[in-house]
Amino acid sequence: MYKIKSYLKNEFNFDEKVIDFCFNKAAELEQQFRELDGITEYNQYKVLRAMQKNRLSESCFGVSTGYGYNDIGRDTLEKIYADVFGTELALVRPQIISGTHALTVALFGNLRYGDELLYVTGAPYDTLQGVIGCTREVKGSLSEHGIIYRQTDLLPDGSINYDGIAEKITDKTKLAAIQRSKGYEYRPSLTVNEIEKIIKTIKAVKPDVICMVDNCYGEFTDTAEPSEAGADLTVGSLIKNPGGGLAPVGGYIVGKEEYVENAAYRLTSPGMGREVGPGLGVITSLIQGLFLAPGVVNASLKGAVFASSVFKALGFNVMPQPDEKRADIVQAIQMKTPEGVIAFCEGIQMGAAVDSFVKPEPWDMPGYDCEVIMAAGAFVQGSSIELSADAPMKEPYTVFMQGGLTWHHAKIGIMMTVNNLYKKGLIKL
């Protein structure tokens, strides 16, 4: 231990008070880490068994181009995803570039003119608001295509308004969307049990409503996925949890066969659907990334728990609390001031393996209603499973931290934020 602390002090310029404080907080988290390890062990076995059942072989690692007909690697990957998530069908493609894109494909594939989309977890994430066209006119939005949008706001404490959900469902309600993660809201993310309760509430009123879950940041944080709790569609990004840090691009849509097929016809073209789409040499990374994903998510969760413990002890409001059940890898910390947000993000950037010398600054990022600061020294651009932090520059100046391919990298990144804040005089130890 002395050798590690000495190295941190001499090579990374840590203050001794910061080192001792952070190491002491980490030592207090043994019970929480043991519980996370149990979830990871279960999920690792689940992924392994899905690969074995679907006869994953070296022949799956070839390269397809052009139309991608008969791509055995792509088809096997999709069978594995369907098994892991417990669904009838899966669409897992490098042609899907982000979580927002995957959700867009699922929505456009399953909604028609005059249908109603109901968001039951309040306003969706900022980039989805542009897709829907619910807050401003956006070229090509669902609104422009005649889709009606409604939402059920959360209760004042950030919890689900179950009565409000039931009241908002109409004869036109075709699809109900559930956002599992908190986005840029300071509210609890949703556990699988809570998602199951929401779906039962919806189905009790109108059984044929398609229930779609935005699962971004939530995969492998529990021993079950929303698709195993009644979701008709579960959607996410491969450069978040399920890509394990190896996926260079991609997204997934899993669920009932009819709805996944509808999405596939939107992604490619009517009449072709899932039959086309080349692997382009990245299928091996998508498969291996999925294999590593439970362990990588474990590292991210440990980093989130550590950050929560550290910053709670420093007097900041945190969500979730260090001992709360985790529904995703995101840790929200109210930094109180713009200077605190910037110093936090600077610290995360300093701890990166890539672009550690870059200083993040707030900027007018497309799709957001205010300046946003983002810290991410990532091997894959925009990869939120890698250690990163971002925040809208508006009150209450909440920073959202996520990711960490290894626990020790997440640990030193968080220590960097504490060190930066301490040296700037923004915290006391």
TORVO-32074 format. One record per residue (C-alpha): x, y, z; residue number from 0; residue in three letters. Coordinates in pm, 1 decimal, always signed. Example, Ala and Ser with C-alpha at 12.3 -4.5 7.8 and 13.67 -1.06 7.14 Angstrom:
BEGIN
          x          y          z   num   residu
    +1230.0     -450.0     +780.0     0      ALA
    +1367.0     -106.0     +714.0     1      SER
END
This chain:
BEGIN
          x          y          z   num   residu
       +0.0       +0.0       +0.0     0      MET
     +285.2     +239.1      +80.5     1      TYR
     +433.1     +182.3     -265.2     2      LYS
      +99.9     +265.5     -434.1     3      ILE
      +48.4     +580.0     -228.9     4      LYS
     +406.0     +692.2     -289.6     5      SER
     +363.1     +639.8     -664.7     6      TYR
      +41.1     +842.1     -669.2     7      LEU
     +208.7    +1126.3     -482.6     8      LYS
     +524.6    +1135.9     -693.2     9      ASN
     +389.9    +1056.2    -1039.5    10      GLU
      +39.7    +1206.3    -1029.3    11      PHE
     +105.3    +1494.7     -791.0    12      ASN
     -161.3    +1390.9     -539.7    13      PHE
     -177.8    +1567.8     -207.0    14      ASP
     -122.7    +1322.1      +79.1    15      GLU
     -449.4    +1429.7     +243.0    16      LYS
     -639.3    +1339.4      -73.7    17      VAL
     -471.7     +997.8      -93.4    18      ILE
     -544.7     +908.7     +267.2    19      ASP
     -901.9    +1038.3     +253.1    20      PHE
     -989.5     +847.7      -65.6    21      CYS
     -820.2     +523.1      +35.3    22      PHE
    -1003.8     +529.2     +367.3    23      ASN
    -1339.5     +573.9     +190.3    24      LYS
    -1262.7     +288.3      -49.8    25      ALA
    -1181.5      +58.7     +243.2    26      ALA
    -1532.0     +116.2     +384.6    27      GLU
    -1707.2      -23.9      +76.9    28      LEU
    -1629.6     -394.0     +111.4    29      GLU
    -1992.9     -498.0     +165.7    30      GLN
    -2126.6     -298.5     -129.3    31      GLN
    -1854.0     -435.2     -356.7    32      PHE
    -1928.2     -792.3     -250.3    33      ARG
    -2295.4     -748.8     -348.2    34      GLU
    -2195.0     -606.8     -687.9    35      LEU
    -1963.1     -902.8     -744.3    36      ASP
    -2255.2    -1140.1     -693.2    37      GLY
    -2458.3     -965.7     -965.6    38      ILE
    -2159.4     -973.0    -1198.6    39      THR
    -2095.9    -1342.4    -1142.4    40      GLU
    -2455.0    -1428.3    -1235.1    41      TYR
    -2447.5    -1212.9    -1548.8    42      ASN
    -2112.7    -1352.3    -1659.4    43      GLN
    -2253.2    -1704.4    -1646.5    44      TYR
    -2564.7    -1590.8    -1833.3    45      LYS
    -2360.7    -1439.6    -2118.2    46      VAL
    -2130.0    -1743.1    -2133.8    47      LEU
    -2422.2    -1984.5    -2152.0    48      ARG
    -2588.5    -1784.7    -2431.4    49      ALA
    -2269.9    -1805.5    -2635.9    50      MET
    -2241.4    -2178.9    -2576.6    51      GLN
    -2608.2    -2248.2    -2655.9    52      LYS
    -2581.0    -2065.1    -2987.4    53      ASN
    -2262.3    -2249.2    -3084.5    54      ARG
    -2038.1    -1945.2    -3111.5    55      LEU
    -1738.1    -2051.7    -3319.7    56      SER
    -1432.0    -1908.0    -3490.0    57      GLU
    -1623.7    -1903.6    -3816.9    58      SER
    -1834.8    -1621.5    -3671.9    59      CYS
    -1535.5    -1387.1    -3676.6    60      PHE
    -1515.6    -1337.9    -4053.2    61      GLY
    -1571.4    -1009.1    -4237.1    62      VAL
    -1877.0     -938.5    -4451.0    63      SER
    -1919.0     -636.1    -4677.3    64      THR
    -2175.3     -494.9    -4916.8    65      GLY
    -2522.0     -633.5    -4853.8    66      TYR
    -2402.1     -864.2    -4578.3    67      GLY
    -2614.2    -1159.0    -4683.6    68      TYR
    -2570.4    -1472.9    -4470.9    69      ASN
    -2337.0    -1311.2    -4218.9    70      ASP
    -2307.9    -1595.9    -3967.6    71      ILE
    -2129.8    -1379.8    -3709.6    72      GLY
    -2398.6    -1111.3    -3715.4    73      ARG
    -2680.1    -1367.2    -3700.8    74      ASP
    -2515.5    -1556.7    -3413.6    75      THR
    -2458.0    -1234.3    -3221.0    76      LEU
    -2827.2    -1152.4    -3249.7    77      GLU
    -2928.1    -1498.2    -3125.5    78      LYS
    -2693.4    -1452.0    -2828.5    79      ILE
    -2849.0    -1113.1    -2744.9    80      TYR
    -3198.4    -1261.4    -2764.5    81      ALA
    -3094.8    -1532.3    -2515.9    82      ASP
    -2917.2    -1292.4    -2279.3    83      VAL
    -3217.9    -1058.3    -2270.0    84      PHE
    -3477.5    -1336.7    -2277.7    85      GLY
    -3655.7    -1216.7    -2591.9    86      THR
    -3799.0    -1358.4    -2914.0    87      GLU
    -3570.3    -1161.6    -3143.6    88      LEU
    -3276.8     -919.1    -3144.9    89      ALA
    -3144.1     -658.0    -3384.8    90      LEU
    -2778.5     -581.2    -3305.4    91      VAL
    -2598.8     -378.0    -3569.1    92      ARG
    -2292.3     -158.4    -3618.4    93      PRO
    -2513.0      +50.0    -3849.4    94      GLN
    -2687.4     +183.0    -3536.7    95      ILE
    -2462.3     +465.5    -3423.1    96      ILE
    -2594.1     +552.3    -3077.2    97      SER
    -2862.0     +491.6    -2819.2    98      GLY
    -3060.1     +784.4    -2959.1    99      THR
    -3039.9     +627.8    -3305.3   100      HIS
    -3153.0     +288.3    -3174.4   101      ALA
    -3452.3     +447.4    -3002.1   102      LEU
    -3531.6     +645.0    -3316.7   103      THR
    -3531.0     +326.2    -3524.7   104      VAL
    -3759.1     +149.4    -3274.9   105      ALA
    -4001.0     +442.5    -3255.5   106      LEU
    -4026.1     +510.4    -3628.4   107      PHE
    -4052.4     +138.5    -3698.4   108      GLY
    -4352.9      +91.2    -3471.5   109      ASN
    -4545.3     +419.4    -3490.0   110      LEU
    -4766.1     +543.2    -3774.9   111      ARG
    -4947.3     +866.3    -3856.0   112      TYR
    -5206.3     +940.7    -3586.9   113      GLY
    -5056.0     +705.7    -3328.6   114      ASP
    -4982.5     +837.7    -2983.0   115      GLU
    -4648.3     +807.9    -2804.1   116      LEU
    -4668.5     +836.2    -2425.4   117      LEU
    -4354.0     +894.0    -2218.8   118      TYR
    -4434.4     +779.0    -1866.0   119      VAL
    -4111.2     +891.9    -1698.2   120      THR
    -4144.8    +1264.7    -1760.4   121      GLY
    -3959.4    +1447.0    -2033.7   122      ALA
    -3719.2    +1223.9    -2227.6   123      PRO
    -3344.9    +1278.8    -2254.3   124      TYR
    -3251.1    +1597.9    -2441.5   125      ASP
    -3151.3    +1434.7    -2770.4   126      THR
    -3477.6    +1234.6    -2779.5   127      LEU
    -3675.0    +1557.0    -2750.3   128      GLN
    -3543.6    +1649.4    -3093.9   129      GLY
    -3635.3    +1307.1    -3234.1   130      VAL
    -3988.9    +1343.6    -3100.5   131      ILE
    -4021.2    +1714.6    -3180.5   132      GLY
    -4193.3    +1774.5    -2848.3   133      CYS
    -4013.8    +2093.0    -2745.2   134      THR
    -3912.1    +2246.2    -3078.2   135      ARG
    -3956.5    +2196.1    -3449.4   136      GLU
    -3697.7    +1954.2    -3583.8   137      VAL
    -3673.6    +1836.0    -3942.5   138      LYS
    -3777.2    +1471.8    -3973.2   139      GLY
    -3914.2    +1440.7    -3618.3   140      SER
    -4198.3    +1211.4    -3513.2   141      LEU
    -4418.1    +1519.0    -3474.8   142      SER
    -4354.4    +1614.9    -3836.1   143      GLU
    -4468.9    +1263.6    -3933.3   144      HIS
    -4800.8    +1304.2    -3752.7   145      GLY
    -4718.4    +1119.0    -3429.4   146      ILE
    -4896.1    +1258.2    -3124.0   147      ILE
    -4682.5    +1304.5    -2813.5   148      TYR
    -4790.5    +1308.4    -2450.4   149      ARG
    -4606.8    +1255.8    -2124.2   150      GLN
    -4676.9    +1176.7    -1763.1   151      THR
    -4465.2    +1393.4    -1538.4   152      ASP
    -4288.3    +1247.1    -1239.9   153      LEU
    -4403.5    +1329.1     -889.2   154      LEU
    -4221.6    +1614.9     -711.3   155      PRO
    -3982.7    +1370.6     -541.6   156      ASP
    -3883.8    +1218.9     -877.4   157      GLY
    -4085.0     +899.5     -831.6   158      SER
    -4328.4     +747.2    -1081.4   159      ILE
    -4682.6     +883.5    -1100.1   160      ASN
    -4867.2     +553.6    -1147.9   161      TYR
    -5214.1     +710.6    -1128.3   162      ASP
    -5108.2     +973.0    -1379.9   163      GLY
    -4988.9     +704.4    -1621.2   164      ILE
    -5325.0     +528.1    -1616.5   165      ALA
    -5510.3     +855.1    -1669.8   166      GLU
    -5299.6     +957.2    -1970.6   167      LYS
    -5358.0     +639.8    -2175.3   168      ILE
    -5610.1     +689.6    -2456.8   169      THR
    -5752.0     +484.9    -2744.2   170      ASP
    -5473.4     +627.5    -2963.3   171      LYS
    -5189.0     +531.2    -2730.3   172      THR
    -4974.6     +293.5    -2937.0   173      LYS
    -4642.0     +296.2    -2753.6   174      LEU
    -4540.9     +383.3    -2398.2   175      ALA
    -4176.1     +469.4    -2344.5   176      ALA
    -3990.0     +421.9    -2016.2   177      ILE
    -3651.8     +586.0    -1963.3   178      GLN
    -3460.4     +374.5    -1712.7   179      ARG
    -3173.9     +614.7    -1643.8   180      SER
    -3211.0     +958.8    -1494.5   181      LYS
    -3068.0    +1147.4    -1793.3   182      GLY
    -2994.7    +1502.2    -1681.5   183      TYR
    -3258.6    +1488.8    -1407.7   184      GLU
    -3173.4    +1462.7    -1040.3   185      TYR
    -3404.5    +1169.0     -978.2   186      ARG
    -3370.4     +799.8     -902.7   187      PRO
    -3305.5     +572.3    -1198.3   188      SER
    -3549.9     +284.4    -1232.4   189      LEU
    -3488.4      -66.7    -1106.1   190      THR
    -3619.6     -365.3    -1300.9   191      VAL
    -3886.2     -417.7    -1032.3   192      ASN
    -4009.1      -59.9    -1076.1   193      GLU
    -4014.7     -101.5    -1454.3   194      ILE
    -4222.1     -418.1    -1413.4   195      GLU
    -4474.2     -228.4    -1199.7   196      LYS
    -4499.2      +48.8    -1461.7   197      ILE
    -4560.8     -204.2    -1739.4   198      ILE
    -4831.4     -380.7    -1538.0   199      LYS
    -4999.4      -44.0    -1478.1   200      THR
    -5001.2      +30.2    -1851.8   201      ILE
    -5116.7     -316.4    -1960.8   202      LYS
    -5400.1     -314.8    -1705.0   203      ALA
    -5549.8      -14.0    -1884.3   204      VAL
    -5468.5     -107.2    -2245.4   205      LYS
    -5303.3     -447.3    -2299.0   206      PRO
    -5200.8     -382.4    -2660.5   207      ASP
    -4980.2      -81.4    -2580.3   208      VAL
    -4619.4     -148.8    -2683.0   209      ILE
    -4401.3      -93.8    -2376.4   210      CYS
    -4051.2      +16.9    -2475.8   211      MET
    -3765.3      +65.0    -2229.7   212      VAL
    -3467.8     +289.5    -2295.6   213      ASP
    -3215.7      +64.9    -2121.4   214      ASN
    -2907.2     +283.5    -2173.2   215      CYS
    -2664.9     +265.9    -1878.4   216      TYR
    -2870.4       -8.2    -1710.9   217      GLY
    -2754.4     -334.6    -1866.5   218      GLU
    -2601.2     -591.1    -1626.8   219      PHE
    -2654.9     -374.9    -1318.5   220      THR
    -2907.0     -633.5    -1198.6   221      ASP
    -2961.0    -1005.7    -1251.6   222      THR
    -3261.5     -935.8    -1477.5   223      ALA
    -3325.6     -699.6    -1768.0   224      GLU
    -3646.9     -504.0    -1845.5   225      PRO
    -3723.6     -751.5    -2123.3   226      SER
    -3760.2    -1015.5    -1851.7   227      GLU
    -4004.5     -790.9    -1666.3   228      ALA
    -4260.6     -752.1    -1943.4   229      GLY
    -4105.1     -496.8    -2179.3   230      ALA
    -4208.2     -550.0    -2541.9   231      ASP
    -3898.7     -365.8    -2664.6   232      LEU
    -3570.0     -300.0    -2485.9   233      THR
    -3324.3      -65.9    -2652.8   234      VAL
    -2966.6      +44.8    -2588.9   235      GLY
    -2623.9     +143.3    -2715.4   236      SER
    -2320.8      -81.3    -2759.9   237      LEU
    -2079.1     +196.9    -2665.2   238      ILE
    -2237.2     +189.8    -2322.7   239      LYS
    -2267.5     -116.5    -2097.9   240      ASN
    -2317.0     -414.6    -2333.0   241      PRO
    -2024.4     -329.2    -2561.1   242      GLY
    -1780.3     -386.1    -2275.6   243      GLY
    -1553.5     -104.9    -2397.1   244      GLY
    -1456.5     -301.3    -2708.6   245      LEU
    -1751.7     -221.3    -2935.1   246      ALA
    -1645.0      +67.4    -3163.5   247      PRO
    -2006.0     +148.8    -3256.9   248      VAL
    -2351.1       -8.5    -3252.6   249      GLY
    -2685.6      -43.9    -3084.9   250      GLY
    -2940.1     -312.3    -3003.9   251      TYR
    -3317.6     -355.6    -3012.4   252      ILE
    -3453.3     -670.6    -2848.0   253      VAL
    -3807.4     -784.5    -2780.5   254      GLY
    -4111.6     -937.9    -2940.7   255      LYS
    -4054.8    -1057.9    -3295.6   256      GLU
    -4312.8     -831.2    -3459.9   257      GLU
    -4178.5     -511.7    -3307.1   258      TYR
    -3811.0     -594.5    -3366.9   259      VAL
    -3889.2     -681.6    -3729.7   260      GLU
    -4068.8     -347.3    -3767.3   261      ASN
    -3756.6     -172.1    -3641.0   262      ALA
    -3537.7     -370.8    -3882.5   263      ALA
    -3749.2     -256.1    -4178.2   264      TYR
    -3692.8     +100.6    -4063.7   265      ARG
    -3315.6      +50.1    -4020.5   266      LEU
    -3264.1      -99.1    -4367.1   267      THR
    -3565.9     -101.4    -4598.2   268      SER
    -3908.7     -264.5    -4633.7   269      PRO
    -3874.6     -612.1    -4776.2   270      GLY
    -3512.8     -648.9    -4659.2   271      MET
    -3509.0     -586.2    -4284.5   272      GLY
    -3271.5     -810.6    -4091.0   273      ARG
    -3152.8     -999.6    -4399.7   274      GLU
    -2902.2     -728.9    -4493.7   275      VAL
    -2635.8     -532.5    -4309.7   276      GLY
    -2266.9     -620.8    -4327.1   277      PRO
    -2058.3     -685.2    -4018.3   278      GLY
    -1768.7     -485.1    -4167.0   279      LEU
    -1515.5     -664.6    -3949.5   280      GLY
    -1647.2     -538.0    -3614.5   281      VAL
    -1864.9     -834.2    -3515.2   282      ILE
    -1575.4     -994.6    -3325.3   283      THR
    -1542.4     -680.3    -3112.5   284      SER
    -1917.8     -674.6    -3048.0   285      LEU
    -1916.8    -1038.0    -2938.1   286      ILE
    -1603.9    -1012.3    -2725.3   287      GLN
    -1727.2     -683.5    -2579.4   288      GLY
    -2049.1     -852.1    -2469.4   289      LEU
    -1845.7    -1130.3    -2307.8   290      PHE
    -1646.8     -874.6    -2107.3   291      LEU
    -1945.8     -648.8    -2035.6   292      ALA
    -2052.2     -789.1    -1695.4   293      PRO
    -1700.2     -732.5    -1556.2   294      GLY
    -1669.6     -387.0    -1708.6   295      VAL
    -2009.8     -284.7    -1570.9   296      VAL
    -1892.7     -412.0    -1232.4   297      ASN
    -1593.3     -177.1    -1249.1   298      ALA
    -1819.8     +113.6    -1342.7   299      SER
    -2057.2      +39.0    -1057.7   300      LEU
    -1773.1      +24.2     -806.8   301      LYS
    -1650.8     +359.1     -934.9   302      GLY
    -2000.2     +505.9     -894.4   303      ALA
    -2034.4     +374.1     -539.9   304      VAL
    -1689.0     +510.2     -455.0   305      PHE
    -1773.2     +854.0     -599.2   306      ALA
    -2097.9     +860.6     -405.3   307      SER
    -1920.9     +774.7      -80.3   308      SER
    -1640.3    +1026.6     -133.7   309      VAL
    -1857.1    +1321.9     -229.0   310      PHE
    -2121.4    +1253.5      +30.8   311      LYS
    -1845.2    +1266.8     +291.9   312      ALA
    -1732.6    +1598.4     +142.8   313      LEU
    -2078.9    +1747.5     +201.2   314      GLY
    -2232.6    +1723.3     -146.2   315      PHE
    -2576.7    +1587.4     -231.0   316      ASN
    -2543.0    +1258.6     -418.5   317      VAL
    -2783.2    +1024.0     -596.7   318      MET
    -2782.6     +729.4     -546.5   319      PRO
    -2647.4     +709.9     -193.6   320      GLN
    -2344.4     +479.6     -143.3   321      PRO
    -2553.3     +195.6       +2.5   322      ASP
    -2854.1     +220.3     -231.6   323      GLU
    -2942.8      -44.2     -489.4   324      LYS
    -2804.1      +54.4     -829.6   325      ARG
    -3028.7      +69.6    -1136.3   326      ALA
    -2762.5     +205.3    -1372.5   327      ASP
    -2397.4     +311.4    -1378.3   328      ILE
    -2468.4     +685.8    -1347.7   329      VAL
    -2374.0     +879.4    -1035.1   330      GLN
    -2521.7    +1227.0     -990.8   331      ALA
    -2345.0    +1479.4     -768.8   332      ILE
    -2469.2    +1831.7     -705.2   333      GLN
    -2152.4    +2040.3     -719.7   334      MET
    -2330.1    +2362.2     -609.1   335      LYS
    -2135.4    +2600.0     -837.8   336      THR
    -2021.2    +2626.2    -1202.4   337      PRO
    -1662.5    +2625.5    -1076.2   338      GLU
    -1725.0    +2297.7     -895.3   339      GLY
    -1867.2    +2134.2    -1208.9   340      VAL
    -1572.9    +2247.1    -1421.0   341      ILE
    -1315.2    +2135.9    -1163.1   342      ALA
    -1482.6    +1795.1    -1136.2   343      PHE
    -1478.2    +1743.6    -1512.2   344      CYS
    -1119.4    +1864.3    -1532.6   345      GLU
    -1024.0    +1598.6    -1277.4   346      GLY
    -1194.3    +1319.4    -1472.9   347      ILE
    -1013.9    +1433.4    -1788.6   348      GLN
     -681.1    +1440.5    -1604.5   349      MET
     -736.1    +1077.6    -1509.4   350      GLY
     -797.6     +962.9    -1866.4   351      ALA
     -562.5     +741.5    -2065.0   352      ALA
     -652.0     +934.2    -2382.3   353      VAL
     -631.8    +1315.5    -2404.7   354      ASP
     -543.9    +1356.1    -2037.7   355      SER
     -374.7    +1685.6    -2126.4   356      PHE
     -696.6    +1838.0    -2266.8   357      VAL
     -899.0    +2079.6    -2052.7   358      LYS
    -1277.9    +2039.9    -2101.0   359      PRO
    -1484.3    +2355.1    -2140.0   360      GLU
    -1859.5    +2421.7    -2156.4   361      PRO
    -1997.0    +2464.0    -2510.6   362      TRP
    -2323.1    +2481.7    -2704.7   363      ASP
    -2360.3    +2114.7    -2788.6   364      MET
    -2620.7    +2026.1    -3054.9   365      PRO
    -2944.0    +1885.6    -2909.5   366      GLY
    -2919.7    +2060.8    -2570.7   367      TYR
    -3088.0    +2376.7    -2438.8   368      ASP
    -2783.5    +2514.3    -2256.3   369      CYS
    -2407.2    +2487.1    -2253.9   370      GLU
    -2279.2    +2140.2    -2164.0   371      VAL
    -1937.0    +2034.1    -2038.3   372      ILE
    -1810.8    +1686.4    -2111.6   373      MET
    -1499.7    +1507.7    -1990.2   374      ALA
    -1412.2    +1185.9    -2170.4   375      ALA
    -1070.9    +1060.6    -2262.9   376      GLY
    -1207.1     +760.2    -2445.6   377      ALA
    -1066.3     +499.0    -2681.0   378      PHE
    -1404.6     +508.4    -2858.1   379      VAL
    -1554.8     +850.7    -2921.3   380      GLN
    -1860.9     +904.9    -2702.8   381      GLY
    -1818.9     +574.9    -2519.8   382      SER
    -2001.3     +624.6    -2189.2   383      SER
    -1886.7     +290.6    -2049.2   384      ILE
    -1541.1     +446.5    -2034.9   385      GLU
    -1480.2     +685.6    -1744.6   386      LEU
    -1656.2    +1010.8    -1826.0   387      SER
    -1849.9    +1296.5    -1673.7   388      ALA
    -2079.4    +1559.6    -1814.5   389      ASP
    -2312.1    +1829.7    -1692.1   390      ALA
    -2550.2    +2095.0    -1821.4   391      PRO
    -2423.5    +2433.3    -1704.6   392      MET
    -2734.0    +2534.6    -1514.0   393      LYS
    -2860.6    +2514.0    -1157.3   394      GLU
    -2834.9    +2308.6     -944.9   395      PRO
    -2503.0    +2237.3    -1124.5   396      TYR
    -2530.1    +1861.1    -1114.6   397      THR
    -2252.5    +1655.0    -1268.1   398      VAL
    -2325.8    +1306.0    -1399.2   399      PHE
    -2038.5    +1060.4    -1382.3   400      MET
    -2033.9     +714.7    -1535.3   401      GLN
    -1808.6     +443.1    -1666.2   402      GLY
    -1468.9     +295.3    -1597.9   403      GLY
    -1329.8       -1.8    -1786.3   404      LEU
    -1149.3     -112.1    -1470.6   405      THR
    -1219.9      -36.4    -1105.4   406      TRP
     -873.7     +103.4    -1043.4   407      HIS
     -900.7     +343.4    -1335.4   408      HIS
    -1238.0     +464.2    -1207.2   409      ALA
    -1080.2     +502.5     -862.3   410      LYS
     -790.8     +718.3     -974.9   411      ILE
    -1017.3     +929.7    -1195.2   412      GLY
    -1238.6    +1011.3     -898.9   413      ILE
     -934.0    +1079.4     -685.5   414      MET
     -818.9    +1323.3     -954.7   415      MET
    -1143.0    +1518.5     -916.8   416      THR
    -1096.4    +1539.7     -541.2   417      VAL
     -734.6    +1647.2     -583.3   418      ASN
     -830.8    +1915.6     -836.3   419      ASN
    -1111.4    +2051.0     -619.4   420      LEU
     -883.8    +2052.0     -313.2   421      TYR
     -600.5    +2233.9     -485.0   422      LYS
     -843.6    +2495.1     -620.7   423      LYS
     -971.8    +2556.4     -267.5   424      GLY
    -1323.4    +2435.1     -351.6   425      LEU
    -1328.9    +2163.6      -81.6   426      ILE
    -1166.4    +2109.3     +255.3   427      LYS
    -1023.8    +1784.5     +395.1   428      LEU
END
